[in-house]
Structure formats: C-alpha cells, structure tokens
Amino acid sequence: MTAPRLTLASASPRRSDILTRLGLAHDVLAADIDENPLPGERPGPHVERLAREKAAAVAADRPDRLVLAGDTVVVADDRILGKPADADEAVAMLMRLSGRAHEVLSGLALALPGAPPALVSRADRTVVRFRDFDERWARAYVATGEPMDKAGAYGIQGAGGALVTAVEGDYTTVVGLSIAGLMELLREGGWDYRFGTLHPRDRRLPED
C-alpha cells in the first residue's frame, strides 16, 4: 500500500524545513482561518483546536492526502503571546519574557484521507528560559526582522537562540513542529515513519 501524499497546511518555513530534514516529501497549502482564542479558551486546547481547524480546512480540498497542520503560541503569566503586530509589540513581548521562564505550546493535527477526513491531534509543551536583558538588546534583536512572524517574538532556531539559557522539553516543539509528537500522530493514524518514507502499520497481534 502506497502512502498518500503529504500536504503541510502551514506557510511556516520552519515546519516545512523539519519535514524536509525528516525526508518527508510534501507540498504546502496554508489554511486561512480565524486564529483568535475563544472566550475563556485555555492555551493548550487553543493550539490544538487551531491545528485541527487548519488540517480540516485543507483536507476538505484535498481528501486524498495526509494533511498536517500546526499552531504554536508562547504563554507567559497565563497569557497567550502570538505573533507581534509591530516592532513595539515585539519589544514589549521580549521584555515580558526577559530573565524568566515561559511555556511554548504547539498543537499538531493530522487529517487522514477520506471524506469527511478523520483527525488525530495533540498539544505538546516545552519550557524555555530567557537570559536577563535590557530594552536596548531587545530592540537590537527586533531590528533584525526575525521576530516579526514568530509567536512570542523570537525564533529559537535563529539569532533568537542568543536569548535562551535553557530548554526543558522537546526543542522542536519550540520551533513549531514536535518531531516526537508527529511520530505519535502518524502511528495513531495508522502509519509508521521509516526514515524518509511512510508505511502502513502492521496491526497484526503478536503470536502467543
């Protein structure tokens, strides 16, 4: 049985790069949905819901594909920090995180071929600690342009790694696509990853 083609329902180059490094050929079709939290919605359910909605939206147009979607937020003081609207907001986010730990929550959803598609999803959590820095340093980082399309206004895989003193958990969750989480979703959806290819899981029970 040949694995269906994989579509990434995200314009994030970081997520696409992770799939490429895993050897998983894919195309990209970003989903256009409302990403605002619902009233009273907690961060974990929020990122998982958005990932599911993105996967479902793209799968509706590509029912023969495996569709992978993700969403990532930074959480500080129980407040969701998404992508900054402008440079001043980016600086404010960074100063809020300076010298302390925060959570990064990343939701993943996989839509399986079919109409309507079945969905499997999860939310992964990693704790990141920042060094103590002043506003001048934050503005110098923002001036690079790197923070402007990233949750929490930093990219750990780029120059923003200089902000970080410790990571507790899965580094790829912070980048935006947990590899460990993806492996679990693929297995739950009936597929095994074999270093660049996907194969149907052997569901036979072991003999006594």
N, C-alpha and C positions, 0 to 999 in steps of 0.2 A: 504494500500500500504506500503510495507516494504522499508525502506530507503536503498539505495545502500551502500555497504561497503566503508569505507573512507580510502584513501591512502594519506600519507604525502610524498610529493615529495621533501624531505629535510632530510639531515643527522643530522640536528641540534637537539641536545638533549633538548635544551630549548623549541623549538616549540613542540616537542613530549610531553614534560612534561606538557605544557599548555593544550594540547588536553586531556591528561590523567586526569588532575585536573578537566576538564570540564566533565569528564565521557564519553568521546567520544572514543570508541574503534577504533583503526586504525593500519595499518601496514605502514612500511616505505620503500620507494624505491627512493633513491636520484637520481635527474636528473643530467646529465653531459652535461653542455652547456658552451659556451664561455661567461664569465661574464664581459668582458671588456666593458666600455662605448663606444657608438658610437661617431663619431666626432661631437662635439657640443651638445651632449645629456645632458639635464638638469637632476639633481639628482632624482626628482620626477618621470618623465617619465622613467628614467633608471631603478629604482627599480620595477616599475610596469611592464615594458617590460620583465625584467628577471623573475619575478614571473609568468607571462603569458607563457613565453617560457618553463619554468620548468614544469608547470602544463600540457601544451600541449604535451611535450615530454613523460611524464609518462603516460598520458591518452591515447596516441597512442597505448601503450602496454596493457592498462587496460581500455578498452572502457566501461566496465560495472560498473566502480567505480566513486565515487566522489573523485576527486584528488585535494588536497590543496597544494599550493606552496607559498613560501615567499622569500623575499630578503630584507636585511637591510643594510643601509650604514649610516655612520656618515658624516656630512658635516660641514666644517669649512672654512671660507673665500671663500665660493662658490666652494670649492674643496672636492671631494669625498674621504673619508678615508675608505678603505676597510679593509680586514684582513692584519695584518703586515706580511711581508715576513720573518723577523728575529727579534731578540731581539732589535737590534739597531733601526730598523724602528719602533718597538713598543714604545720604549722610545721617539723617535722623535715625534710620534703621540701624546703621552700623554703630552709632553711638549708644543706642539702646542695648546692643549686644556686647559692647566693649568690656573686657575684663570679667566675663561671666560665661556660664554655660547656657545653652539653649537646645531645644529639640528640633530635629528635622524629621518631618513625616512625609513619606512618599507612598502614594496609592498606585497600585497596578491592577489592570483588568485585562483579561484575555477573552475575546469573543470567539467562539468556536463556529465552524461552518454550519450553516443551516438557516432556515427562515421560519420563525424568528431565531436568532442565534442564542445559544446557551452562553452564559457568562460565568467566569470564575474570577475572583478578585481578592485582594488583601491590602493591608496597610502596614508598612514597616517603619520602625522608629530608630533613630540614631541620635546620640547626644554629642554636641560639638562645643568645645570650649575655646573662647577667643582670648588672646592676649589683651592687656590693658593698653589702649592707645588714645591719642587726643584727636580733636576735630580736624586739625591740620593734616594728620596722617589719613583720616577717613576721606577728606576732600581730595587728597592726592590720589587715593585709590579710585574714587568715583571719577576723577578726571580721565582715567584710562578708558572709560566707557564700558568696562567689563561687567559692572554690577547691574546695568540697566535692564537686562532681560532675565534676571535671576531672582528667585524667591529669597527674601532676606537681604537682597542687595550684595551678594557675594558669590563667587564661583570658587569652590574649594580646589577644583582641578586646574585652576589658572593662577594668576597673581594673587588672588584672594586666599590662596593657601598660606600666605605670609601672615594672615590674621589669626591662624589657628594654632593652638598649643596642644590640643588633644582631641581624639575622636573615640567615642565609646560606642561600638557597634559597627555596622556594615558601611564602609566608606562609599560604596556605590549607591547606597540609599541617598546620601547627601548629593551625589552627582545628579540623581533623578531617576535611576532605574536600578533597583536592587537586583543583582545577579542571583543571589540566593532566593529571593522572592520569585524571580522569573522561573527558576528551575522548579520550584514548588507548584507554580501555576501551570506550567507545561505538564507536569506529572498529573496534577488534578484533572487537567483537560484531556488526558489520555496519550500524552506524547513524552518521549524521552529524548533529552539532548545528548548527542554523541559527537561533541567537538566539531561543530560546523554543520551537522545535519540533524534532522528530527525524525524519529522513528516511532511507530505506534507502540504503546506499552504492551508488554506481554501480560495479559490479565489471567493467564492460567495459574491455578493454585499449585503450589509445590506438592510433589507426591509424598506420601507418608513414608 
